[in-house]
Amino acid sequence: MNNQQQKGHSTDLLFQPFSLHSLALQSRIVMAPMSRGFSPNGVPGPDVAAYYRQRAENGVGLIVTEGTVIDHPAATSETSLPAIYGESALNGWAEVVRQVHDAGGKIFP
């Protein structure tokens, strides 16, 4: 038994599945949003899908993505932030979601 377990602070619970209503997670680990800026012209590509998939493959149960840009002129001046509108961007996000789900994770912007 390690020192944390002796004090009653085991982290084992983090790696256990979690369910709430219709949401079922592979673990209780949630990845917080982080700005990345790897989506040229607002379109998340294969590298973005691979980035989030890797997190799900390594036990992250729920991923909150980086900030996404809405369809409004004042939303951003950065062209590398992913958009959440337009056919190309939405197709990119669909692939991100598919890969995360295939790896057992859940994701939302």
N, C-alpha and C positions, 0 to 999 in steps of 0.2 A: 504494500500500500504506500503510495507516495504522500508527500507532505500535504498537498492540496486535498486529497481524499480523506486524510486524517482530520482535517478541519471542516469537512463536509462541503467542499467546494469543487466537486468533480465537474469536469467539462463534458463528460460523456453525454449528458442530456442534449447538448447542442447538436450532436450527430444523430439524434433519434428523429424519426418522421414526426410531422406535425400536421394536424387536420383541424380546420375550422369551417363549418358549414360545407360548401362544395370545394373549398381550397384544400388540396393535399400536397404537402411539401416533403421532399426526400430528407430534409434536415431542417433544423431551426436556425440555420445560418442565413442571414440576409446580407446581401452586398449592397452597400450604400451607393448612391449616385456619385459619379466622378466625371468631371469634364475631360474629354479625350480629344475631340476635334479631328477624327480620322475618317471623315465622310466627305470626300471631295464633291463640291456642288450640292451638298446636303443629302447625298445618297450613301447609306451604309452599304459597304461592299463585303466581299468574302472575308476580308481581314477582320471586320467588325463582328461578323457572325462567328468566326473562329475564336475571337477574344472572349465573347460571352459564352460560347459553347464550352470552352476550356474551364471557365469558372463553374459551370453546372457539372461538368465531368468530375470536378474535384470536390464535390460535396456541397456547393452553395445551393440552398433550397429555393431561395427567392432572390431575383436580381432586379434592382431598381436601376434602370439605364441612366446614362448620362443625360444631360438636358437636351431636349428636342425643340426644334424651331417650328412655330405655328405660321400659318399663311397670313402674315400681317407685315406691312412695310417696316414697322418699328421693332420687330421681333429680334433681329440681329443684323450685324454687319459682317459677321464671320461666315465665310462660305464653306468652312470645313465642319461645321456643326450639323448633325443629322436633322433633317426635316421630318415632320410627322404629317405631311400632306404631299400630294402629287404622286402620280403613278410610279415613277422610278424609285422615289424614296420609300413609298409604301411596299413596293415589291422587295426592296432591300430589307426592310423590317420584317416582312413575311418570312424571308429566309433566316434571319436572325432568330425569330421566334421558333421556326421549325427546328433549327439546330439545337436550341436550348431545350425544347421539349423532348427531342430525341435523346438528349443526354440526361433526362430525368428532372430538369429544372423548370422553374416558372419565371416569367419575366414581364415587366411592364415599364412604360416610359415614365 
